């Protein structure tokens, strides 16, 4: 009794505390973080609401009985730093922590700032005269005491394209790729770009892209120009063997475009940011654009929510309901380029082995060390985390990432649209110091992501910035269930499960891909599958999925696109009752324990 009285006295002494009901209310415009958190006196920020809930739990307040509901009233919650959720924010099965939108409220957790004070007209001599009256300019917002630098811009809810040489989805072909001098030769652009100090090349290479910052150009005088690139991406691009651009491949040479120069700002919907002035130049996609009324957003944060437990103390029993997450940044390629191995995982180092073979794989002829893409919502060392009826829109890179040791968690009935990279990622992929081809089997079994459900989601138009990502991408996982989702519009593979390129036991097993509808995948890159798998995954299942309408990928250097692609060492799957377009599936050294039967093919293989 004395402990209870002491707890109540401590609660009364806290300025934000209240001692009735089980809900904490937040309102971004009228609230105050010195308020009580009641519906009449709401808090202003979600961080303050989490702190109040944390204190209730720490002090054993009666308000925690039955759970704590942090109720977000309508509005934009613009974050200046990621929302940090730690083990002390955990609930219990009987008393979860629920962060939810108020009934019928539109709640947006937003990582951007508005760009205002647009002015029509630009006299910069780098622009053709006929365009100068059509370009709008604005100063970049200040973040602290620095100008905001960005690679993403949204105008009136639509992602705009950084100024580039060719229209979106169209490219030109390389002439030569010289690994010895680390150069790429291209047709000389019609536009003079020699003064374009921030110029970038976007290069297609089989199942991935690379973003290379141009360091130097040389006009060869024969209709071609040679380009050299900055470090670290130049070393990575020319030393790693997989994937590299192809010259004179079976379907032509690899394609490219150039981007990020004021001289390329010539198409409605394009924009450019000058460095170091920070000035933004925009060619509106509508002649009715009104700079004083338009809603233009530039992202500040790459991460909105960080759920971070430890191996000893997980974050647990946390729910997000009915919330929209919007506008995250993907800035890193501006500082170090972007050269990937696969699925958006950038290379830290990679090279071909002079003599193939390592302890776990005698035929291995290359090594690679990778790092994970940025994500709007990340979770590690966490249990019973759920997102339901949420929306994820306008993301620079990944939307949700269950990174490491996330168990018994779910993403259900959510909608993902306009995602720069992957919509949902889960599981370890062998990152940083772990060579990516070595089978991962953690010493602590619970470190493996286990019992994750991704169900009933709509995933539309992903991989908008990094074409080589997937809509759903799971690495080393156990008992993941990917069911009843609609995936429409992705530039490489749609649903990927597995990693490691290995037939050895790694802990992956019991993975389910069931009842999904997949359309319009592989729109730009091949070596792809509507469903794509890797490595040994015993007791796994691919059933009752519909896969249709792969893209034409007009600049792919081969025709390797499949409804289901069993990539290297795939084993342990039962594949039944799927509706597929082609009877010919993709295989790369499959294992002996594959059962493929009773599938329906709408286009039969010619006899």
HUDAVEN-V283884 format. One record per pair of residues at least 24 apart in sequence whose C-alpha atoms are under 8 Angstrom apart, sorted by the first residue. I is the first residue (numbers start at 1). J is the second residue. If there is no record, write none. Layout:
# HUDAVEN-V283884
I&J, I&J
This chain:
# HUDAVEN-V283884
4&60, 7&59, 7&60, 7&61, 8&61, 10&59, 11&56, 11&59, 11&61, 16&52, 17&52, 19&63, 20&63, 21&63, 22&63, 22&64, 22&65, 22&66, 22&67, 22&68, 22&69, 23&68, 23&69, 23&70, 23&71, 24&49, 24&53, 24&68, 24&69, 24&70, 24&71, 25&49, 25&70, 25&71, 25&72, 25&73, 26&70, 26&71, 26&72, 26&73, 27&72, 27&73, 27&74, 27&75, 28&73, 28&75, 28&76, 28&77, 29&75, 45&77, 46&72, 46&83, 47&83, 47&84, 50&89, 53&89, 54&88, 54&89, 58&88, 64&95, 65&94, 65&95, 66&94, 66&95, 66&96, 67&91, 67&94, 67&95, 67&96, 67&97, 67&98, 68&95, 68&96, 68&97, 68&98, 69&97, 69&98, 69&99, 69&100, 70&97, 70&98, 70&99, 70&100, 71&99, 71&100, 71&101, 71&102, 72&99, 72&100, 72&101, 72&102, 72&107, 73&101, 73&102, 73&105, 73&106, 73&107, 74&101, 74&102, 74&105, 74&106, 74&107, 75&105, 75&106, 75&107, 75&108, 76&107, 76&108, 76&109, 76&110, 77&107, 77&108, 77&109, 77&110, 78&109, 78&110, 78&111, 78&112, 78&113, 79&109, 79&110, 79&111, 79&112, 79&301, 79&304, 80&111, 80&300, 80&301, 81&301, 81&304, 82&301, 82&303, 82&304, 82&305, 82&306, 83&304, 83&305, 83&306, 84&305, 84&306, 84&307, 84&308, 85&305, 85&306, 85&307, 85&308, 85&315, 86&307, 86&308, 86&309, 86&315, 87&308, 87&309, 87&310, 87&313, 87&314, 87&315, 87&316, 88&315, 89&315, 90&315, 90&316, 90&317, 90&318, 91&316, 91&317, 91&318, 92&316, 92&317, 93&317, 95&317, 96&317, 96&318, 96&319, 97&317, 97&318, 97&319, 98&318, 98&319, 98&320, 98&321, 99&318, 99&319, 99&320, 99&321, 100&319, 100&320, 100&321, 100&322, 100&323, 101&321, 101&322, 101&323, 106&323, 106&324, 107&322, 107&323, 107&324, 108&323, 108&324, 108&325, 108&326, 109&304, 109&323, 109&324, 109&325, 109&326, 110&304, 110&325, 110&326, 110&327, 110&328, 111&299, 111&300, 111&301, 111&302, 111&303, 111&304, 111&326, 111&327, 111&328, 111&329, 112&297, 112&298, 112&299, 112&300, 112&301, 112&327, 112&328, 113&141, 113&297, 113&298, 113&299, 113&300, 114&141, 114&295, 114&296, 114&297, 114&298, 115&139, 115&140, 115&141, 115&295, 115&296, 115&297, 115&298, 116&291, 116&292, 116&296, 117&291, 117&292, 118&291, 118&292, 119&291, 120&291, 126&262, 126&263, 127&262, 127&263, 127&265, 128&263, 131&266, 134&283, 134&284, 135&281, 135&282, 135&283, 135&284, 136&281, 136&282, 136&283, 136&284, 136&291, 137&279, 137&280, 137&281, 137&282, 138&279, 138&280, 138&281, 139&278, 139&279, 139&280, 140&278, 140&279, 140&280, 147&278, 148&278, 148&300, 149&273, 149&278, 149&331, 150&273, 150&298, 150&299, 150&300, 150&329, 150&330, 150&331, 151&329, 151&330, 151&331, 151&334, 152&298, 152&299, 152&329, 152&330, 152&396, 153&271, 153&296, 153&297, 153&298, 153&299, 154&296, 154&297, 154&298, 154&394, 155&294, 155&295, 155&296, 155&297, 156&294, 156&295, 156&296, 157&295, 157&296, 159&394, 159&418, 160&269, 160&270, 160&271, 161&269, 161&270, 161&271, 162&259, 162&260, 162&270, 162&271, 162&272, 163&259, 163&260, 163&261, 163&262, 163&264, 163&265, 163&266, 163&267, 163&270, 163&271, 163&272, 164&257, 164&258, 164&259, 164&260, 164&261, 164&264, 164&265, 164&270, 165&189, 165&257, 165&258, 165&259, 165&264, 166&257, 166&258, 167&267, 169&524, 171&255, 171&256, 171&257, 171&555, 172&255, 172&256, 172&257, 173&252, 173&253, 173&254, 173&255, 173&256, 174&247, 174&253, 174&254, 174&255, 174&256, 175&224, 175&247, 175&253, 176&247, 177&245, 177&247, 178&238, 179&238, 179&239, 180&238, 182&228, 182&229, 182&234, 182&235, 182&238, 183&226, 183&227, 183&228, 183&229, 184&226, 184&227, 184&228, 185&224, 185&225, 185&226, 185&227, 186&224, 186&225, 186&226, 186&227, 187&223, 187&224, 187&225, 188&219, 188&223, 188&224, 188&225, 191&263, 191&264, 192&263, 193&261, 193&263, 196&261, 196&262, 196&263, 197&261, 198&260, 198&261, 198&275, 199&258, 199&259, 199&260, 199&261, 200&258, 200&259, 200&260, 201&256, 201&257, 201&258, 201&259, 202&256, 202&257, 202&258, 202&259, 203&245, 203&254, 203&255, 203&256, 203&257, 204&245, 204&254, 204&255, 204&256, 204&525, 205&243, 205&244, 205&245, 205&246, 205&254, 205&255, 206&243, 206&244, 206&245, 206&246, 206&254, 206&525, 206&526, 206&527, 206&556, 206&557, 207&243, 207&342, 207&468, 207&492, 207&525, 207&526, 207&527, 207&528, 208&243, 208&340, 208&341, 208&342, 208&343, 208&344, 208&467, 208&468, 208&469, 208&525, 209&339, 209&340, 209&466, 209&467, 209&468, 210&237, 210&337, 210&338, 210&339, 210&340, 211&333, 211&337, 211&338, 211&339, 212&337, 212&338, 212&339, 213&334, 213&336, 213&337, 231&336, 232&336, 232&337, 233&336, 233&337, 233&338, 233&339, 236&339, 236&347, 236&348, 236&349, 236&350, 237&339, 239&350, 239&351, 239&352, 240&349, 240&350, 240&351, 240&352, 240&366, 240&368, 241&350, 241&351, 241&352, 241&366, 242&341, 243&341, 246&557, 249&557, 249&558, 250&557, 250&558, 251&556, 251&557, 251&558, 251&559, 252&557, 253&557, 254&555, 254&556, 254&557, 255&555, 255&556, 297&327, 298&327, 299&327, 299&328, 299&329, 300&328, 300&329, 301&328, 301&329, 302&328, 302&329, 302&330, 302&331, 302&374, 302&375, 302&376, 302&396, 302&397, 303&328, 303&329, 303&374, 303&375, 303&376, 303&377, 303&378, 304&328, 304&376, 304&377, 305&376, 305&377, 305&378, 306&377, 306&378, 306&379, 307&377, 307&378, 307&379, 307&380, 307&382, 308&378, 308&379, 308&380, 308&381, 308&382, 309&379, 309&380, 309&381, 309&382, 310&380, 310&381, 311&381, 311&447, 313&381, 314&381, 314&382, 314&383, 315&381, 315&382, 315&383, 316&382, 316&383, 316&384, 316&385, 317&383, 317&384, 317&385, 318&384, 318&385, 318&386, 319&385, 319&386, 319&387, 319&388, 320&386, 320&387, 320&388, 320&390, 321&387, 321&388, 321&389, 321&390, 322&388, 322&389, 322&390, 322&391, 323&389, 323&390, 323&391, 324&390, 324&391, 324&392, 324&393, 325&376, 325&390, 325&391, 325&392, 325&393, 326&392, 326&393, 326&394, 326&395, 327&393, 327&394, 327&395, 327&396, 328&376, 328&394, 328&395, 328&396, 328&397, 329&395, 329&396, 329&397, 330&374, 330&396, 330&397, 340&370, 341&368, 341&370, 342&468, 342&469, 343&468, 343&469, 343&470, 343&473, 344&372, 344&373, 344&421, 344&466, 344&468, 344&469, 345&370, 345&371, 345&372, 345&373, 346&370, 346&371, 346&372, 346&373, 347&371, 348&432, 360&438, 367&435, 367&436, 367&437, 368&435, 368&436, 368&437, 369&430, 369&431, 369&432, 369&433, 369&434, 369&435, 369&436, 370&430, 370&431, 370&432, 370&435, 370&436, 371&431, 371&432, 372&431, 373&397, 373&398, 374&398, 375&399, 375&400, 375&401, 376&400, 376&401, 377&401, 378&402, 378&403, 379&403, 379&404, 379&406, 380&404, 380&405, 380&406, 381&405, 381&406, 381&447, 382&406, 382&407, 383&407, 383&408, 383&409, 384&408, 384&409, 384&410, 385&409, 385&410, 386&410, 386&411, 386&412, 387&411, 387&412, 387&414, 388&412, 388&413, 388&414, 389&413, 389&414, 389&415, 390&414, 390&415, 391&415, 391&416, 392&416, 392&417, 392&419, 393&417, 393&418, 393&419, 394&418, 394&419, 394&420, 395&419, 395&420, 395&421, 396&420, 396&421, 396&465, 397&421, 397&422, 397&465, 397&466, 398&422, 398&423, 398&424, 398&425, 399&423, 399&424, 400&424, 400&425, 401&425, 401&426, 402&426, 402&427, 402&449, 403&427, 403&428, 403&449, 404&428, 404&447, 404&448, 404&449, 405&446, 405&447, 405&448, 405&449, 405&450, 406&447, 406&448, 406&449, 406&450, 406&452, 407&446, 407&449, 407&450, 407&451, 407&452, 408&450, 408&451, 408&452, 408&453, 409&451, 409&452, 409&453, 410&452, 410&453, 410&454, 410&455, 411&453, 411&454, 411&455, 411&457, 412&453, 412&454, 412&455, 412&456, 412&457, 413&455, 413&456, 413&457, 413&458, 414&456, 414&457, 414&458, 415&457, 415&458, 415&459, 415&460, 416&457, 416&458, 416&459, 416&460, 416&462, 417&459, 417&460, 417&461, 417&462, 418&460, 418&461, 418&462, 418&464, 419&461, 419&462, 419&463, 419&464, 419&465, 420&462, 420&463, 420&464, 420&465, 420&466, 421&462, 421&463, 421&464, 421&465, 421&466, 421&467, 421&468, 421&469, 421&470, 421&471, 422&462, 422&463, 422&469, 422&470, 422&471, 422&472, 422&473, 423&459, 423&462, 423&470, 423&471, 423&472, 424&471, 424&472, 424&473, 425&472, 425&473, 425&474, 426&473, 426&474, 426&475, 426&477, 427&474, 427&475, 427&476, 427&477, 428&475, 428&476, 428&477, 429&475, 429&476, 429&499, 429&500, 430&500, 436&500, 437&500, 437&501, 437&502, 438&500, 438&502, 439&500, 439&502, 439&504, 439&505, 439&506, 440&476, 440&500, 440&506, 440&507, 441&505, 441&506, 441&507, 448&476, 448&477, 448&478, 448&507, 449&476, 449&477, 449&478, 450&477, 450&478, 450&479, 450&480, 451&478, 451&479, 451&480, 451&481, 452&479, 452&480, 452&481, 453&480, 453&481, 453&482, 453&483, 454&480, 454&481, 454&482, 454&483, 454&485, 455&481, 455&482, 455&483, 455&484, 455&485, 456&483, 456&484, 456&485, 456&486, 457&484, 457&485, 457&486, 458&485, 458&486, 458&487, 459&485, 459&486, 459&487, 459&488, 460&486, 460&487, 460&488, 460&489, 460&490, 461&488, 461&489, 461&490, 462&489, 462&490, 462&491, 463&490, 463&491, 463&492, 464&490, 464&491, 467&491, 467&492, 467&524, 467&525, 468&492, 468&525, 469&493, 470&494, 470&495, 470&496, 471&495, 472&496, 473&497, 474&498, 475&499, 476&506, 476&507, 476&508, 477&507, 477&508, 477&509, 477&511, 478&507, 478&508, 478&509, 478&510, 478&511, 479&508, 479&509, 479&510, 479&511, 479&512, 480&510, 480&511, 480&512, 481&511, 481&512, 481&513, 481&514, 482&512, 482&513, 482&514, 482&516, 483&512, 483&513, 483&514, 483&515, 483&516, 484&514, 484&515, 484&516, 484&517, 485&515, 485&516, 485&517, 486&516, 486&517, 486&518, 487&516, 487&517, 487&518, 487&519, 488&518, 488&519, 488&520, 488&521, 489&519, 489&520, 489&521, 489&523, 490&520, 490&521, 490&522, 490&523, 491&521, 491&522, 491&523, 491&524, 491&525, 491&551, 492&521, 492&522, 492&523, 492&524, 492&525, 492&526, 492&528, 492&529, 493&521, 493&522, 493&528, 493&529, 493&530, 493&531, 493&532, 494&518, 494&521, 494&522, 494&529, 494&530, 494&531, 494&532, 495&530, 495&531, 495&532, 496&531, 496&532, 496&533, 497&532, 497&533, 497&534, 498&533, 498&534, 498&535, 498&537, 499&533, 499&534, 499&535, 500&534, 500&535, 501&534, 501&535, 501&567, 501&568, 501&569, 502&534, 502&535, 502&536, 502&568, 502&569, 503&535, 503&536, 503&569, 503&570, 503&571, 503&591, 504&535, 504&536, 505&536, 506&536, 507&537, 508&536, 508&537, 508&538, 509&536, 509&537, 509&538, 509&539, 509&540, 510&537, 510&538, 510&539, 510&540, 510&541, 511&537, 511&539, 511&540, 511&541, 512&540, 512&541, 512&542, 513&541, 513&542, 513&543, 513&545, 514&541, 514&542, 514&543, 514&544, 514&545, 515&543, 515&544, 515&545, 515&546, 516&544, 516&545, 516&546, 517&545, 517&546, 517&547, 518&545, 518&546, 518&547, 518&548, 519&547, 519&548, 519&549, 519&550, 520&548, 520&549, 520&550, 520&551, 521&549, 521&550, 521&551, 522&550, 522&551, 522&552, 522&553, 522&561, 523&550, 523&551, 523&552, 523&553, 524&551, 524&552, 524&553, 524&554, 524&555, 524&556, 525&553, 525&555, 525&556, 526&553, 526&556, 526&557, 526&558, 526&559, 526&560, 526&561, 527&558, 527&559, 527&560, 527&561, 528&560, 528&561, 528&562, 528&565, 529&561, 529&562, 529&563, 529&564, 529&565, 529&586, 530&562, 530&563, 530&564, 530&565, 531&563, 531&564, 531&565, 532&564, 532&565, 532&566, 532&567, 533&565, 533&566, 533&567, 533&570, 534&566, 534&567, 534&568, 534&569, 534&570, 535&567, 535&568, 535&569, 535&570, 535&571, 536&569, 536&570, 536&571, 536&572, 536&591, 537&570, 537&571, 537&572, 537&573, 538&571, 538&572, 538&573, 539&572, 539&573, 539&574, 540&572, 540&573, 540&574, 541&573, 541&574, 541&575, 542&573, 542&574, 542&575, 542&576, 542&578, 543&574, 543&575, 543&576, 543&577, 543&578, 544&576, 544&577, 544&578, 544&579, 545&577, 545&578, 545&579, 546&578, 546&579, 546&580, 547&578, 547&579, 547&580, 547&581, 548&580, 548&581, 560&586, 561&586, 562&586, 566&590, 575&599
